[in-house]
Amino acid sequence: MIQVEWLKQRIAALDDVAFAKLRDWFIEFDQVSWDKQLETDSNAGKPDFLINEALAEYQGKTRGI
């Protein structure tokens, strides 16, 4: 059996309290993972193009262009 399918079956068998604990843990885990990835991407300069586009648009509007 594929590991994901096994996990799905195990999760489906949880009672409400255990499922709520798992859900809360997973949300926290996902948020921490997201924050780490965002920091890694930011340190690598990946979102710089968004900053540059926003600055160019802002500068164009403040110059009346």
Distance bins in CASP14 RR format, pairs under 12 A and 6 or more apart:
PFRMAT RR
TARGET T0000
AUTHOR 0000-0000-0000
RMODE 2
METHOD distances of the structure
MODEL  1
1 7 0 0 0 0 0 1 0 0 0 0 0
1 8 0 0 0 0 0 1 0 0 0 0 0
1 9 0 0 0 0 1 0 0 0 0 0 0
1 10 0 0 0 0 0 1 0 0 0 0 0
2 8 0 0 0 0 1 0 0 0 0 0 0
2 9 0 0 0 0 0 1 0 0 0 0 0
3 9 0 0 0 0 0 1 0 0 0 0 0
3 10 0 0 0 0 0 1 0 0 0 0 0
4 10 0 0 0 0 0 1 0 0 0 0 0
4 11 0 0 0 0 0 1 0 0 0 0 0
5 11 0 0 0 0 0 1 0 0 0 0 0
5 12 0 0 0 0 0 1 0 0 0 0 0
6 12 0 0 0 0 0 1 0 0 0 0 0
6 13 0 0 0 0 0 1 0 0 0 0 0
7 13 0 0 0 0 0 1 0 0 0 0 0
7 14 0 0 0 0 0 1 0 0 0 0 0
7 22 0 0 0 0 0 1 0 0 0 0 0
7 26 0 0 0 0 0 1 0 0 0 0 0
8 14 0 0 0 0 0 1 0 0 0 0 0
10 18 0 0 0 0 0 1 0 0 0 0 0
10 19 0 0 0 0 0 1 0 0 0 0 0
10 22 0 0 0 0 1 0 0 0 0 0 0
11 18 0 0 0 0 1 0 0 0 0 0 0
11 19 1 0 0 1 0 0 0 0 0 0 0
11 20 0 0 0 0 0 1 0 0 0 0 0
11 21 0 0 0 0 0 1 0 0 0 0 0
11 22 1 0 0 1 0 0 0 0 0 0 0
11 23 0 0 0 0 1 0 0 0 0 0 0
11 25 0 0 0 0 0 1 0 0 0 0 0
11 26 0 0 0 0 1 0 0 0 0 0 0
12 18 0 0 0 0 0 1 0 0 0 0 0
12 19 0 0 0 0 1 0 0 0 0 0 0
12 22 0 0 0 0 0 1 0 0 0 0 0
13 19 0 0 0 0 1 0 0 0 0 0 0
13 22 0 0 0 0 0 1 0 0 0 0 0
14 20 0 0 0 0 1 0 0 0 0 0 0
14 21 0 0 0 0 1 0 0 0 0 0 0
14 22 1 0 0 1 0 0 0 0 0 0 0
14 23 0 0 0 0 1 0 0 0 0 0 0
14 25 0 0 0 0 0 1 0 0 0 0 0
15 21 0 0 0 0 0 1 0 0 0 0 0
15 22 0 0 0 0 0 1 0 0 0 0 0
16 22 0 0 0 0 0 1 0 0 0 0 0
16 23 0 0 0 0 0 1 0 0 0 0 0
17 23 0 0 0 0 0 1 0 0 0 0 0
17 24 0 0 0 0 0 1 0 0 0 0 0
18 24 0 0 0 0 0 1 0 0 0 0 0
18 25 0 0 0 0 0 1 0 0 0 0 0
19 25 0 0 0 0 0 1 0 0 0 0 0
19 26 0 0 0 0 0 1 0 0 0 0 0
20 26 0 0 0 0 0 1 0 0 0 0 0
20 27 0 0 0 0 0 1 0 0 0 0 0
21 27 0 0 0 0 0 1 0 0 0 0 0
21 28 0 0 0 0 0 1 0 0 0 0 0
22 28 0 0 0 0 0 1 0 0 0 0 0
22 29 0 0 0 0 0 1 0 0 0 0 0
23 29 0 0 0 0 0 1 0 0 0 0 0
23 30 0 0 0 0 0 1 0 0 0 0 0
24 30 0 0 0 0 0 1 0 0 0 0 0
24 31 0 0 0 0 0 1 0 0 0 0 0
25 31 0 0 0 0 0 1 0 0 0 0 0
25 32 0 0 0 0 0 1 0 0 0 0 0
26 32 0 0 0 0 0 1 0 0 0 0 0
26 33 0 0 0 0 0 1 0 0 0 0 0
27 33 0 0 0 0 0 1 0 0 0 0 0
27 34 0 0 0 0 0 1 0 0 0 0 0
28 34 0 0 0 0 0 1 0 0 0 0 0
28 35 0 0 0 0 0 1 0 0 0 0 0
29 35 0 0 0 0 0 1 0 0 0 0 0
29 36 0 0 0 0 0 1 0 0 0 0 0
30 36 0 0 0 0 0 1 0 0 0 0 0
30 37 0 0 0 0 0 1 0 0 0 0 0
31 37 0 0 0 0 0 1 0 0 0 0 0
31 38 0 0 0 0 0 1 0 0 0 0 0
32 38 0 0 0 0 0 1 0 0 0 0 0
32 39 0 0 0 0 0 1 0 0 0 0 0
33 39 0 0 0 0 0 1 0 0 0 0 0
33 40 0 0 0 0 0 1 0 0 0 0 0
34 40 0 0 0 0 0 1 0 0 0 0 0
34 41 0 0 0 0 0 1 0 0 0 0 0
35 41 0 0 0 0 0 1 0 0 0 0 0
35 42 0 0 0 0 0 1 0 0 0 0 0
36 42 0 0 0 0 0 1 0 0 0 0 0
36 43 0 0 0 0 0 1 0 0 0 0 0
37 43 0 0 0 0 0 1 0 0 0 0 0
37 44 0 0 0 0 0 1 0 0 0 0 0
37 46 0 0 0 0 0 1 0 0 0 0 0
37 47 0 0 0 0 0 1 0 0 0 0 0
38 44 0 0 0 0 0 1 0 0 0 0 0
38 45 0 0 0 0 0 1 0 0 0 0 0
38 46 0 0 0 0 1 0 0 0 0 0 0
38 47 0 0 0 0 1 0 0 0 0 0 0
39 45 0 0 0 0 0 1 0 0 0 0 0
39 46 0 0 0 0 0 1 0 0 0 0 0
39 47 0 0 0 0 0 1 0 0 0 0 0
40 46 0 0 0 0 1 0 0 0 0 0 0
40 47 0 0 0 0 0 1 0 0 0 0 0
41 47 1 0 0 1 0 0 0 0 0 0 0
41 48 0 0 0 0 0 1 0 0 0 0 0
41 49 0 0 0 0 0 1 0 0 0 0 0
41 50 0 0 0 0 0 1 0 0 0 0 0
42 48 0 0 0 0 1 0 0 0 0 0 0
42 50 0 0 0 0 0 1 0 0 0 0 0
42 51 0 0 0 0 0 1 0 0 0 0 0
45 51 0 0 0 0 1 0 0 0 0 0 0
45 52 0 0 0 0 0 1 0 0 0 0 0
47 53 0 0 0 0 0 1 0 0 0 0 0
47 54 0 0 0 0 0 1 0 0 0 0 0
48 54 0 0 0 0 0 1 0 0 0 0 0
48 55 0 0 0 0 0 1 0 0 0 0 0
49 55 0 0 0 0 0 1 0 0 0 0 0
49 56 0 0 0 0 0 1 0 0 0 0 0
50 56 0 0 0 0 0 1 0 0 0 0 0
50 57 0 0 0 0 0 1 0 0 0 0 0
51 57 0 0 0 0 0 1 0 0 0 0 0
51 58 0 0 0 0 0 1 0 0 0 0 0
52 58 0 0 0 0 0 1 0 0 0 0 0
52 59 0 0 0 0 0 1 0 0 0 0 0
53 59 0 0 0 0 0 1 0 0 0 0 0
53 60 0 0 0 0 0 1 0 0 0 0 0
54 60 0 0 0 0 0 1 0 0 0 0 0
54 61 0 0 0 0 0 1 0 0 0 0 0
55 61 0 0 0 0 0 1 0 0 0 0 0
55 62 0 0 0 0 0 1 0 0 0 0 0
56 62 0 0 0 0 0 1 0 0 0 0 0
56 63 0 0 0 0 0 1 0 0 0 0 0
56 65 0 0 0 0 0 1 0 0 0 0 0
57 63 0 0 0 0 0 1 0 0 0 0 0
57 64 0 0 0 0 0 1 0 0 0 0 0
57 65 0 0 0 0 1 0 0 0 0 0 0
58 64 0 0 0 0 0 1 0 0 0 0 0
58 65 0 0 0 0 0 1 0 0 0 0 0
59 65 0 0 0 0 1 0 0 0 0 0 0
END
